[in-house]
């Protein structure tokens, strides 16, 4: 979900969310509840509020390394931001 914030478009479904995205409703529905930080585990896959799915590679000192199902690139973000961006665990592809 993209929000226009002045001149900058912000993607509220990405882990690096901005403060004004919190509680943003989609299609008139309330947003899904984010997971707790302690629920995030390495080797598990998670669904975002958007069309993306993430696989957690590792968690080191509060930094989550993950990748999307469609890209081999690894991305790092804080565990709080990651937990806010995902809302449920899903089975990983084989």
Secondary structure, DSSP 8 states (H G I E B T S, - for coil): -EEEETTEEEETTSSS--GGGTT--BTTB-------GGG--TT-EEEESSS-EEEEEEEETTEEEEEETT----EEEEHHHHHHHEEEEE----
